[in-house]
């Protein structure tokens, strides 16, 4: 059994840029939603002439598509991920645009046949509607309500109000208010397992919004207790929530 210090030191020095979770392989498990978003998105991309992917991360999901539209644009607001996306996608002719959270999308109205997003920070429904062409679709997989909250609340305590955020019903209502027609909504609750404390440190470094003030020094007591719990009682189990949404202008 590896020591607490060894696991934590490794996790603190590991790369956390992009949206590749390969570092967790064989040390953590995430059940996937049943619909297979990357494949569905690839099918959508193969049928349009122009597409925009919002909050693309390091471009990993878009890069899985075998073929891309004649005009393919992605946006990303985190500089480390933006550079990773450029490296991955620009050789395929994709335009990578740096954006800032809360700012309008830097495109004219009716610019794209398809707008997509995998786990956007917060969907801006009026802006999505604005940049879609009439008849165009918004196709996305969103993080749902109280996702991974078993782990988050282990560190932060009960978050009763925060659990109400990202509700799929509210998002559908907001999309409709912006003028979109929601044609499909699917939801899933998926099992998460973390098998050693290093995986917890790594995921909290990557998903910085889960525990915003996270550092090993700040939470060392809780991390050491978690290490003992995992060593004696098996993995830490949480649940992610996801919803698939297809909306048309």
C-alpha positions in Angstrom: 0.0 0.0 0.0 1.5 3.4 -1.1 1.8 6.0 1.6 -0.3 9.1 1.9 2.7 11.4 1.2 3.6 9.4 -1.9 0.1 9.5 -3.4 -0.4 13.2 -2.7 3.0 14.2 -4.0 2.4 12.4 -7.2 -1.1 13.9 -7.6 0.1 17.5 -6.9 2.7 17.3 -9.6 0.6 15.6 -12.3 -0.7 17.5 -15.4 -4.4 18.6 -15.0 -4.8 20.6 -18.3 -7.4 19.7 -20.9 -10.3 17.3 -20.4 -8.4 14.1 -20.7 -9.0 12.0 -17.6 -6.5 9.2 -18.5 -4.4 9.9 -15.4 -7.2 8.2 -13.3 -7.1 5.0 -15.4 -7.2 1.9 -13.2 -7.3 4.1 -10.0 -10.8 5.6 -10.4 -14.0 4.6 -12.2 -16.8 6.7 -13.7 -19.9 5.1 -15.1 -20.8 6.7 -18.4 -24.2 8.0 -19.5 -26.0 5.5 -21.7 -26.2 7.7 -24.8 -22.5 8.1 -25.8 -22.2 11.8 -26.3 -19.0 11.9 -28.3 -20.4 9.5 -31.0 -23.7 11.3 -31.2 -21.9 14.6 -31.6 -19.6 13.2 -34.3 -22.8 12.2 -36.2 -24.2 15.7 -35.8 -20.9 17.3 -37.0 -20.9 15.1 -40.1 -24.2 16.5 -41.2 -23.6 20.3 -41.0 -21.5 22.9 -42.8 -20.7 25.0 -39.8 -20.4 24.3 -36.1 -19.3 26.0 -32.8 -18.2 24.1 -29.7 -18.4 26.1 -26.5 -16.1 25.6 -23.6 -14.2 23.0 -25.6 -11.6 22.3 -22.9 -8.5 20.9 -24.6 -10.5 20.0 -27.7 -10.5 16.3 -26.9 -14.2 15.6 -27.7 -14.2 17.5 -31.0 -11.0 15.7 -32.0 -12.7 12.3 -31.6 -14.9 13.1 -34.7 -13.6 11.5 -37.8 -14.8 14.3 -40.0 -15.5 18.0 -39.2 -17.6 20.6 -40.9 -16.1 23.0 -43.5 -16.2 25.7 -40.8 -15.4 24.4 -37.3 -14.9 26.8 -34.4 -14.3 26.2 -30.7 -14.1 28.6 -27.8 -12.3 28.2 -24.5 -11.7 30.6 -21.6 -9.0 28.9 -19.6 -5.6 29.8 -21.1 -4.0 26.4 -20.4 -6.8 24.5 -22.1 -6.9 27.1 -25.0 -3.3 26.3 -25.8 -3.9 22.6 -25.6 -6.9 23.0 -28.0 -4.8 24.9 -30.5 -2.1 22.2 -30.5 -4.7 19.5 -31.0 -7.2 21.1 -33.3 -5.6 23.8 -35.4 -3.8 21.1 -37.6 -7.3 19.9 -38.5 -8.3 23.4 -39.6 -10.3 24.3 -36.5 -10.5 27.9 -35.5 -9.8 28.2 -31.7 -11.1 31.4 -30.1 -10.1 32.6 -26.6 -13.2 33.9 -24.7 -14.0 35.3 -21.3 -16.7 34.0 -19.0 -19.8 36.1 -19.0 -19.0 37.9 -22.3 -21.1 37.6 -25.5 -20.0 35.1 -28.0 -17.7 36.9 -30.5 -19.8 35.9 -33.6 -22.5 37.6 -35.8 -26.1 36.4 -35.4 -27.1 33.3 -37.3 -23.5 32.1 -37.8 -23.7 28.3 -37.2 -25.8 25.3 -38.1 -24.8 23.6 -34.9 -23.7 24.8 -31.5 -22.4 22.1 -29.1 -21.0 21.9 -25.6 -19.8 19.1 -23.3 -20.1 20.3 -19.7 -20.3 24.0 -20.4 -19.6 26.3 -17.4 -23.0 27.9 -17.7 -25.1 27.9 -20.9 -26.0 31.4 -22.1 -29.3 30.6 -23.8 -29.9 34.0 -25.5 -26.4 33.9 -27.0 -26.8 30.3 -28.2 -30.1 31.3 -29.8 -28.5 34.4 -31.4 -25.6 32.6 -33.1 -27.7 29.7 -34.4 -29.1 29.8 -37.9 -32.9 29.3 -38.2 -33.4 25.6 -38.0 -30.0 25.0 -36.4 -29.5 22.9 -33.3 -27.9 23.2 -29.9 -26.7 19.7 -28.9 -24.9 19.3 -25.6 -24.2 17.2 -22.5 -24.5 19.2 -19.3 -23.5 18.4 -15.8 -26.6 18.0 -13.7 -27.7 18.9 -10.2 -25.6 17.9 -7.2 -23.1 16.1 -9.3 -20.3 14.5 -7.2 -21.7 16.2 -4.2 -20.8 13.3 -1.9 -17.2 14.2 -2.4 -17.7 18.0 -2.5 -19.7 18.0 0.8 -17.1 15.7 2.4 -14.8 18.8 2.3 -17.3 21.7 2.5 -20.2 20.3 4.5 -23.9 20.4 3.5 -24.7 22.6 0.5 -28.4 22.7 0.5 -28.9 25.7 -1.9 -26.1 24.7 -4.2 -27.7 21.3 -4.7 -30.6 23.0 -6.5 -28.3 24.4 -9.3 -28.0 22.9 -12.8 -31.5 21.4 -12.6 -32.4 20.1 -16.1 -36.0 21.2 -15.8 -34.9 24.8 -15.1 -32.4 24.7 -18.0 -35.2 23.5 -20.4 -37.4 26.4 -19.2 -34.5 28.9 -19.7 -33.9 27.5 -23.2 -37.5 27.9 -24.1 -37.6 31.4 -22.7 -34.7 32.3 -25.1 -36.8 31.1 -28.0 -35.4 27.6 -28.5 -37.6 24.5 -29.0 -36.3 21.6 -26.8 -36.7 18.4 -28.8 -35.0 16.0 -26.5 -33.9 15.8 -22.8 -32.4 12.7 -21.3 -30.9 12.4 -17.8 -28.6 10.0 -16.1 -27.1 9.4 -12.6 -23.7 7.6 -12.8 -21.5 5.9 -10.2 -18.1 7.4 -9.4 -15.4 5.5 -7.5 -12.1 6.9 -6.2 -9.7 4.2 -5.1 -6.9 6.2 -3.5 -6.4 9.7 -2.0 -4.2 10.7 -4.9 -7.2 10.5 -7.3 -9.1 12.8 -5.1 -6.3 15.4 -5.0 -5.9 15.2 -8.7 -9.7 15.6 -9.5 -10.0 18.6 -7.1 -7.0 20.3 -8.8 -8.6 19.7 -12.2 -12.2 20.6 -11.3 -11.3 23.7 -9.3 -15.0 24.8 -8.9 -15.8 21.6 -6.9 -13.9 22.8 -3.8 -12.8 26.4 -4.7 -10.4 26.9 -1.8 -8.8 23.4 -2.1 -5.2 22.8 -1.3 -3.6 19.8 0.4 -2.3 21.9 3.2 -5.8 23.4 3.9 -7.6 20.0 3.9 -4.8 17.7 5.1 -6.7 16.4 8.1 -9.7 15.4 5.9 -7.4 13.9 3.3 -5.5 11.8 5.8 -8.8 10.6 7.2 -10.0 9.8 3.7 -6.8 7.9 3.0 -7.3 5.7 6.0 -11.0 5.1 5.0 -10.0 4.0 1.5 -7.2 1.8 2.8 -9.5 0.0 5.3 -12.9 0.2 3.7 -12.6 0.4 -0.1 -13.3 3.2 -2.6 -15.0 6.5 -1.9 -18.3 6.4 -3.8 -20.0 9.4 -5.3 -22.5 10.0 -8.2 -22.3 12.2 -11.2 -25.4 13.6 -12.9 -25.7 14.4 -16.6 -28.3 15.5 -19.0 -28.4 15.4 -22.8 -30.2 18.2 -24.5 -31.1 18.8 -28.1 -32.8 22.2 -28.8 -33.6 23.8 -32.1 -33.9 27.4 -33.2 
